Amino acid sequence: HASDSVKTVASRYDEYINVKDLSDKIARALTAAKKDNDFIYHDRVPDVKDLEPVGKATLVKSTPVSHPMSQKYT
């Protein structure tokens, strides 16, 4: 699915964004995953439509602002 998405971006915005490096990384990762699955796991690869969406993650923790922020605060 990532490979298809990058191809779509490349076809629409090729003059603005160079996605060659990203496309190469995705291809290498896909090749490695297929190799591992064929030799080790033998799992059935589900269709993209059958996968659950990836949930949101909290990346930062908000901190309260203390007042006054400095000694010279007016």
Summary of the structure (lengths in Angstrom):
residues: 74
radius of gyration: 22.0
end to end distance: 54.7
largest distance: 68.4
contacts: 97
relative contact order: 0.08
helix: 50%
strand: 0%
